[in-house]
Amino acid sequence: MVTEDAKKNFKLMEKEMEMKKEMKKKKYKYVAPDGGWGYLVAISAIISFSTTTSFLGTFGMMYDEFINEISMSSAGVTLLNGISCLAGALSGFSTSALLKLMSMRWLAFVASIIFAIGTLGTVIMTSTLMFYFTVGICQGVGLGIMFNLSCSIMNDYFDEKRVLVMNFVQTATGVIAMVAPIFVKWSIEQYGSKGTLLLIGGLTLHNFVAVLLMQPVQWHMRKVEVLESTELKLLLEENNNVEKLDTPVITMTDLQKTPTKEELAKAFESPQNYEKKSDFRKFLESFIDTSLIHTFLLSCVGLGPAMCIAADSLYVVMVPTYLYGIGWSQDNVAMAITLYGFGDLSMRVVFTIVSKWIYKLGIQNIYIVGIAVAVISRVGVLWSSSVTASMVFFTLMGVSHCSIAVLIPLVISDAVVPEKFTSAMGIWSLLMGTFSIGVGPIIEASALPGPYSLLTSP
């Protein structure tokens, strides 16, 4: 006779076997951490953005003594700005290709060295040529690569919390940028111009700490169970790999969406077609993701943000001259710039608080509203004869600047798949640099003092 204990043990063994079979049937996938080490990555992005961009607004304060010492003309300063924009645009554009030659951390390390050479080199520069090399080329190249990599790794580490963390990083960077002029003024009074450049060069060395925190996202991916409704999709993704098949196959990566033109083109591109391509085409495809040329480069998402940020940057640089030209006092101009920064910072805080609802409203919709506010505020300043009303419009300009500048990585992230984000950011960087270099000198030339110029200094 079989005892009751034996029966119970047998039933327990059967249940364990059934549970093991169920566990084997379960499927898992790896997703973005959305936290954990990602928060340290956010700190690395704050360090990177702060050391590379926070002191851009203090250019005149830092280099005024050297510019006067070498008797550099305004045309020379404009040329320096053009070299810096071109270097940043080309390096940002080349980031995706460089990642094929080295890992993200090694590339970030190289970019940090280049940027450090540019900042510390300003301490010993003695000629215009060295000025162009250190500030124009080295700092431009380092900034272009570091900005692209920081945005890319943030995009890799966060999915659901992407808006919240990105806004937090931008807010922290904005606060540091507001403190930067005060810090530079104090440092010049205490240590002089050379001492200030040496101190800022030392601060940029913290980029190496940021690089150490940029661990590959594969080290920290979360393993989550795949629901039954998505198992079929995973099977299709695993089995219908067009790279492993000689026959073209359309991979339905999303059962709820129709294939895009990019997916169709990739699906019907066979190895035989690749062999027929010219050497130049093969080189071009190894350097740039050609699939983004039609889907992103010529789209509103590619051209629009690039044009907006270039126009916004030029406007901010030239508006003080316009205000002096219409008779504003130095105190009023300083107040207008302060309110501009206050509006920018306030909107960053608002974005951080309402980050949960931003995706529901739509990133691109909010971006378009920001552009509309930018247009209204600028027209308002031109048509307003009241200083108080103009101050309100300058505050709105700061709000619009936040929408235009902060949301760019999120707008691009919504437009492309994660694997193509770095390439898309590089294309945007190249477009922005092209607009800045091409449009900037034209606007500056039209703003030269003349009988019909609104920007004539008093």
C-alpha positions as CSV (number, residue, x, y, z in Angstrom):
1,M,0.0,0.0,0.0
2,V,1.2,3.5,-0.8
3,T,1.3,5.8,2.2
4,E,-0.3,9.2,2.2
5,D,3.1,10.9,2.6
6,A,4.3,9.2,-0.5
7,K,1.3,10.4,-2.5
8,K,1.8,13.9,-1.3
9,N,5.5,13.8,-2.3
10,F,4.5,12.4,-5.7
11,K,2.0,15.3,-6.2
12,L,4.6,17.9,-5.2
13,M,7.1,16.4,-7.6
14,E,4.5,16.6,-10.4
15,K,3.7,20.2,-9.6
16,E,7.5,21.1,-9.6
17,M,7.9,19.4,-13.0
18,E,4.9,21.4,-14.4
19,M,6.3,24.6,-13.0
20,K,9.7,23.9,-14.6
21,K,8.0,23.2,-18.0
22,E,6.1,26.5,-17.7
23,M,9.3,28.3,-16.9
24,K,11.0,26.9,-20.0
25,K,8.0,28.0,-22.1
26,K,8.3,31.6,-20.8
27,K,10.2,34.1,-23.0
28,Y,12.1,37.1,-21.9
29,K,13.5,40.2,-23.5
30,Y,16.0,42.9,-22.4
31,V,14.7,46.5,-22.0
32,A,16.2,49.8,-21.0
33,P,17.1,50.1,-17.3
34,D,15.0,53.3,-16.8
35,G,16.9,53.9,-13.5
36,G,19.7,52.2,-11.6
37,W,23.0,53.1,-13.2
38,G,21.1,55.3,-15.6
39,Y,20.9,58.0,-12.9
40,L,24.7,58.0,-12.8
41,V,24.7,58.3,-16.6
42,A,22.4,61.4,-16.1
43,I,25.0,62.9,-13.8
44,S,27.7,62.2,-16.5
45,A,25.5,64.0,-19.0
46,I,25.2,67.0,-16.6
47,I,29.0,67.1,-16.2
48,S,29.5,66.8,-20.0
49,F,26.9,69.5,-20.9
50,S,28.1,71.9,-18.2
51,T,31.8,71.7,-18.9
52,T,31.4,72.0,-22.7
53,T,28.5,74.5,-23.1
54,S,28.0,76.5,-19.9
55,F,30.9,78.9,-20.6
56,L,29.9,79.6,-24.2
57,G,28.0,82.7,-23.1
58,T,31.0,84.1,-21.3
59,F,33.2,84.1,-24.5
60,G,33.7,87.9,-24.4
61,M,34.6,88.0,-20.7
62,M,37.1,85.2,-20.9
63,Y,38.9,86.2,-24.1
64,D,38.5,90.0,-24.2
65,E,42.0,90.7,-22.9
66,F,43.6,88.3,-25.5
67,I,41.5,89.7,-28.3
68,N,42.7,93.2,-27.5
69,E,46.2,92.0,-27.1
70,I,46.4,90.5,-30.6
71,S,44.2,93.3,-32.0
72,M,41.7,90.8,-33.4
73,S,39.0,92.4,-35.6
74,S,35.3,91.6,-35.4
75,A,35.7,89.7,-38.7
76,G,38.2,87.5,-37.1
77,V,35.9,86.7,-34.2
78,T,33.1,85.9,-36.7
79,L,35.5,83.6,-38.6
80,L,36.4,81.9,-35.3
81,N,32.7,81.3,-34.6
82,G,32.3,79.8,-38.1
83,I,35.3,77.5,-37.6
84,S,33.8,76.3,-34.3
85,C,30.4,75.7,-35.8
86,L,31.9,73.8,-38.7
87,A,34.1,71.6,-36.5
88,G,31.2,70.8,-34.1
89,A,28.9,70.0,-37.0
90,L,31.4,67.7,-38.8
91,S,32.4,65.9,-35.6
92,G,28.8,65.4,-34.5
93,F,28.0,64.1,-38.0
94,S,31.0,61.7,-37.9
95,T,30.2,60.3,-34.5
96,S,28.1,57.4,-35.8
97,A,30.9,56.4,-38.2
98,L,33.6,56.7,-35.5
99,L,31.5,54.3,-33.3
100,K,32.2,51.6,-35.9
101,L,35.9,52.0,-35.2
102,M,35.9,52.2,-31.4
103,S,33.5,51.8,-28.5
104,M,31.4,54.6,-27.1
105,R,33.6,55.1,-24.0
106,W,36.8,55.2,-26.0
107,L,35.4,57.7,-28.4
108,A,34.1,59.8,-25.4
109,F,37.6,59.6,-23.9
110,V,39.2,60.8,-27.1
111,A,36.7,63.6,-27.4
112,S,37.4,64.6,-23.8
113,I,41.1,64.8,-24.5
114,I,40.6,66.9,-27.5
115,F,38.3,69.3,-25.7
116,A,40.8,69.5,-22.7
117,I,43.6,70.4,-25.2
118,G,41.4,73.2,-26.5
119,T,40.6,74.7,-23.1
120,L,44.0,74.3,-21.5
121,G,45.7,75.4,-24.8
122,T,44.0,78.8,-24.4
123,V,46.3,79.5,-21.4
124,I,49.5,79.4,-23.5
125,M,48.1,80.7,-26.9
126,T,50.0,83.7,-28.3
127,S,48.7,84.1,-31.8
128,T,45.5,84.2,-33.8
129,L,46.3,80.9,-35.4
130,M,46.5,79.2,-32.0
131,F,43.3,80.9,-31.1
132,Y,41.6,79.3,-34.1
133,F,43.1,75.9,-33.3
134,T,42.3,75.7,-29.6
135,V,38.9,77.4,-29.4
136,G,37.7,76.8,-33.0
137,I,38.9,73.3,-33.9
138,C,39.6,71.5,-30.6
139,Q,36.7,72.8,-28.6
140,G,34.4,72.5,-31.6
141,V,35.3,68.8,-32.3
142,G,35.2,67.8,-28.6
143,L,31.8,69.5,-28.1
144,G,30.3,68.0,-31.2
145,I,31.2,64.4,-30.3
146,M,30.5,64.7,-26.5
147,F,27.0,66.3,-27.1
148,N,26.0,63.5,-29.5
149,L,27.3,60.7,-27.3
150,S,25.7,62.1,-24.1
151,C,22.3,62.4,-25.8
152,S,22.7,58.9,-27.3
153,I,23.5,57.2,-24.1
154,M,20.7,58.9,-22.3
155,N,18.4,57.7,-25.0
156,D,19.7,54.1,-24.5
157,Y,19.3,54.1,-20.8
158,F,15.8,55.6,-20.5
159,D,12.5,54.8,-22.1
160,E,9.5,55.6,-19.9
161,K,11.5,58.1,-17.8
162,R,13.3,59.7,-20.8
163,V,11.4,63.0,-20.7
164,L,11.8,63.4,-16.9
165,V,15.5,62.6,-16.8
166,M,16.3,64.6,-19.9
167,N,14.5,67.7,-18.5
168,F,16.3,67.3,-15.2
169,V,19.7,67.2,-16.9
170,Q,18.8,70.2,-19.0
171,T,17.5,72.1,-16.0
172,A,20.7,71.4,-14.0
173,T,22.8,72.5,-17.0
174,G,20.7,75.7,-17.3
175,V,21.3,76.6,-13.6
176,I,25.0,76.1,-14.0
177,A,25.0,78.2,-17.2
178,M,23.3,81.0,-15.3
179,V,25.9,80.8,-12.5
180,A,28.8,80.7,-15.1
181,P,29.0,84.4,-15.8
182,I,29.1,85.2,-12.1
183,F,31.8,82.7,-11.6
184,V,33.9,84.0,-14.5
185,K,33.6,87.6,-13.3
186,W,34.7,86.6,-9.8
187,S,37.6,84.5,-11.1
188,I,38.9,87.3,-13.4
189,E,38.9,89.7,-10.4
190,Q,40.8,87.2,-8.3
191,Y,43.1,85.4,-10.7
192,G,43.1,87.4,-13.9
193,S,42.3,86.3,-17.4
194,K,45.0,83.6,-17.7
195,G,44.2,82.2,-14.2
196,T,40.5,82.0,-15.2
197,L,41.3,80.1,-18.4
198,L,43.4,77.7,-16.4
199,L,40.7,77.2,-13.8
200,I,38.0,76.5,-16.5
201,G,40.5,74.1,-18.2
202,G,40.7,72.2,-14.9
203,L,36.9,72.0,-14.7
204,T,36.7,70.5,-18.2
205,L,39.0,67.7,-17.0
206,H,35.9,66.4,-15.1
207,N,34.8,65.1,-18.5
208,F,37.0,62.1,-17.7
209,V,34.8,61.3,-14.7
210,A,31.7,61.5,-17.0
211,V,33.4,59.0,-19.4
212,L,33.9,56.5,-16.6
213,L,30.2,56.7,-15.7
214,M,29.2,56.0,-19.3
215,Q,29.0,52.3,-19.0
216,P,27.5,50.3,-21.9
217,V,23.8,49.9,-21.5
218,Q,24.1,46.2,-22.2
219,W,25.7,45.8,-18.7
220,H,22.5,47.1,-17.0
221,M,19.6,46.0,-19.2
222,R,16.5,44.6,-17.3
223,K,15.2,41.2,-18.1
224,V,11.4,41.2,-18.3
225,E,9.0,38.5,-19.2
226,V,7.3,38.6,-22.6
227,L,3.6,38.5,-22.6
228,E,1.8,35.9,-24.9
229,S,0.5,38.7,-27.1
230,T,4.0,39.7,-28.1
231,E,5.6,36.2,-28.4
232,L,4.6,35.9,-32.1
233,K,6.2,39.3,-32.8
234,L,9.5,38.1,-31.2
235,L,9.4,34.9,-33.2
236,L,9.1,36.9,-36.4
237,E,11.9,39.2,-35.4
238,E,14.2,36.2,-34.6
239,N,13.4,34.0,-37.5
240,N,12.9,36.6,-40.3
241,N,16.4,38.1,-40.2
242,V,17.0,39.5,-43.7
243,E,20.8,39.5,-43.1
244,K,20.8,35.6,-42.7
245,L,18.6,34.9,-45.8
246,D,19.4,35.0,-49.5
247,T,15.8,35.6,-50.3
248,P,14.4,39.0,-49.4
249,V,11.9,38.9,-46.6
250,I,9.7,41.7,-45.2
251,T,10.1,41.6,-41.4
252,M,6.9,42.7,-39.6
253,T,8.6,44.2,-36.6
254,D,5.3,45.7,-35.4
255,L,2.1,43.8,-35.9
256,Q,0.1,47.0,-35.4
257,K,1.9,49.1,-38.0
258,T,2.5,48.9,-41.7
259,P,6.1,48.5,-42.9
260,T,7.9,51.8,-43.6
261,K,9.6,52.7,-46.9
262,E,12.9,52.2,-45.1
263,E,12.0,48.7,-43.9
264,L,10.7,47.7,-47.4
265,A,13.9,49.0,-49.0
266,K,16.0,47.0,-46.6
267,A,13.9,43.9,-47.0
268,F,14.3,43.9,-50.8
269,E,18.0,44.7,-50.8
270,S,19.8,41.4,-51.5
271,P,23.5,40.6,-51.3
272,Q,23.6,40.6,-55.1
273,N,22.4,44.2,-55.1
274,Y,25.1,45.2,-52.6
275,E,27.8,43.8,-54.8
276,K,26.6,45.9,-57.7
277,K,27.0,49.1,-55.7
278,S,29.9,51.4,-56.6
279,D,32.9,51.7,-54.3
280,F,31.9,55.3,-53.5
281,R,28.4,54.1,-52.5
282,K,29.9,51.4,-50.2
283,F,32.2,54.0,-48.6
284,L,29.3,56.4,-48.2
285,E,27.1,53.7,-46.5
286,S,30.0,52.8,-44.2
287,F,30.2,56.5,-43.2
288,I,26.6,57.4,-42.9
289,D,23.3,55.6,-42.6
290,T,21.9,56.3,-46.1
291,S,18.5,55.1,-45.1
292,L,18.1,58.3,-43.1
293,I,18.7,60.5,-46.1
294,H,15.1,60.4,-47.3
295,T,13.4,59.5,-44.1
296,F,15.1,62.0,-41.8
297,L,17.5,64.4,-43.6
298,L,14.9,65.9,-45.9
299,S,12.0,65.7,-43.4
300,C,10.5,68.4,-41.1
301,V,12.0,66.6,-38.1
302,G,15.5,67.0,-39.6
303,L,15.4,70.4,-41.2
304,G,13.0,72.1,-38.8
305,P,14.8,71.8,-35.5
306,A,18.2,72.6,-37.2
307,M,16.8,75.8,-38.7
308,C,15.0,76.8,-35.5
309,I,18.1,76.3,-33.2
310,A,20.4,78.1,-35.6
311,A,17.9,81.1,-35.9
312,D,17.4,81.2,-32.2
313,S,21.1,81.3,-31.4
314,L,21.8,84.1,-33.9
315,Y,18.9,86.1,-32.6
316,V,20.1,85.9,-29.0
317,V,23.6,87.0,-30.0
318,M,22.3,90.0,-32.1
319,V,19.4,91.2,-30.0
320,P,21.4,93.3,-27.5
321,T,22.8,95.3,-30.4
322,Y,19.3,95.9,-31.6
323,L,18.2,97.1,-28.2
324,Y,21.0,99.5,-27.9
325,G,20.2,100.8,-31.4
326,I,16.6,101.7,-30.4
327,G,17.8,103.6,-27.3
328,W,17.6,101.1,-24.5
329,S,19.9,101.6,-21.5
330,Q,22.4,99.1,-20.3
331,D,20.3,98.3,-17.2
332,N,17.2,97.6,-19.3
333,V,19.2,95.4,-21.7
334,A,20.7,93.4,-18.8
335,M,17.2,93.0,-17.3
336,A,15.8,91.7,-20.7
337,I,18.6,89.1,-20.9
338,T,18.0,88.1,-17.3
339,L,14.2,87.6,-17.9
340,Y,15.1,85.6,-21.0
341,G,17.1,83.3,-18.8
342,F,14.4,83.2,-16.1
343,G,11.8,82.1,-18.7
344,D,14.1,79.4,-20.0
345,L,14.9,78.0,-16.6
346,S,11.2,78.2,-15.4
347,M,10.0,76.2,-18.4
348,R,12.7,73.6,-17.8
349,V,11.3,73.2,-14.2
350,V,7.8,73.0,-15.6
351,F,8.8,70.3,-18.1
352,T,10.4,68.3,-15.3
353,I,7.2,68.5,-13.2
354,V,4.8,67.6,-16.0
355,S,7.0,65.0,-17.7
356,K,4.4,62.3,-17.2
357,W,1.9,64.1,-19.4
358,I,4.4,65.4,-22.1
359,Y,4.2,62.2,-24.1
360,K,0.4,62.2,-23.9
361,L,0.4,65.7,-25.4
362,G,2.9,64.8,-28.0
363,I,6.6,65.9,-28.1
364,Q,6.3,67.3,-31.6
365,N,3.0,69.2,-30.7
366,I,4.7,70.9,-27.8
367,Y,7.7,71.7,-30.0
368,I,5.4,73.4,-32.6
369,V,3.7,75.4,-29.8
370,G,7.2,76.5,-28.7
371,I,8.0,77.7,-32.2
372,A,4.7,79.6,-32.3
373,V,5.5,81.3,-29.0
374,A,9.0,82.2,-30.4
375,V,7.4,83.9,-33.4
376,I,4.8,85.8,-31.4
377,S,7.4,87.0,-28.8
378,R,9.8,88.3,-31.5
379,V,7.1,90.1,-33.4
380,G,5.9,91.5,-30.1
381,V,9.3,93.1,-29.4
382,L,9.4,94.6,-32.8
383,W,5.9,96.1,-32.6
384,S,5.9,97.1,-28.9
385,S,6.9,100.6,-27.9
386,S,6.6,99.9,-24.2
387,V,9.6,98.6,-22.2
388,T,7.4,96.7,-19.8
389,A,5.6,94.9,-22.6
390,S,9.0,94.1,-24.2
391,M,10.2,92.6,-21.0
392,V,7.2,90.2,-21.0
393,F,8.0,89.2,-24.5
394,F,11.6,88.5,-23.6
395,T,10.4,86.2,-20.8
396,L,8.3,84.4,-23.4
397,M,11.4,84.1,-25.6
398,G,13.1,82.3,-22.8
399,V,10.1,79.9,-22.6
400,S,10.2,79.3,-26.4
401,H,14.0,78.8,-26.2
402,C,13.5,76.0,-23.7
403,S,11.0,74.3,-26.0
404,I,13.3,74.7,-29.1
405,A,16.6,73.6,-27.4
406,V,15.6,71.1,-24.7
407,L,13.1,69.0,-26.7
408,I,15.4,68.5,-29.8
409,P,16.8,65.1,-28.6
410,L,13.3,63.9,-27.7
411,V,11.8,65.0,-31.0
412,I,14.6,63.1,-32.9
413,S,14.1,60.1,-30.6
414,D,10.4,60.0,-31.5
415,A,11.2,60.1,-35.2
416,V,13.8,57.3,-35.5
417,V,14.4,53.9,-34.0
418,P,16.9,53.7,-31.1
419,E,19.6,52.1,-33.3
420,K,19.6,55.1,-35.6
421,F,19.5,57.8,-33.0
422,T,23.2,58.6,-33.0
423,S,23.2,58.9,-36.8
424,A,20.1,61.1,-36.7
425,M,21.7,63.4,-34.1
426,G,24.8,63.6,-36.3
427,I,22.7,64.6,-39.3
428,W,20.9,67.2,-37.2
429,S,24.3,68.6,-36.0
430,L,25.5,68.9,-39.6
431,L,22.4,70.7,-40.7
432,M,22.5,73.1,-37.7
433,G,26.2,73.9,-38.4
434,T,25.4,74.4,-42.1
435,F,22.6,76.9,-41.4
436,S,24.7,78.7,-38.8
437,I,27.7,79.1,-41.1
438,G,25.6,80.0,-44.2
439,V,23.0,82.2,-42.7
440,G,25.0,83.8,-39.9
441,P,27.4,85.9,-42.1
442,I,24.5,87.0,-44.3
443,I,22.5,88.3,-41.3
444,E,25.6,89.9,-39.8
445,A,26.4,91.7,-43.1
446,S,22.9,93.0,-43.3
447,A,23.1,94.3,-39.8
448,L,26.2,96.5,-40.4
449,P,25.7,100.1,-39.5
450,G,24.0,102.0,-42.4
451,P,21.3,104.6,-43.0
452,Y,18.5,101.9,-43.0
453,S,19.9,99.6,-40.3
454,L,18.0,99.0,-37.1
455,L,21.1,97.7,-35.4
456,T,23.1,100.9,-35.6
457,S,24.9,101.4,-32.3
458,P,24.1,104.6,-30.4
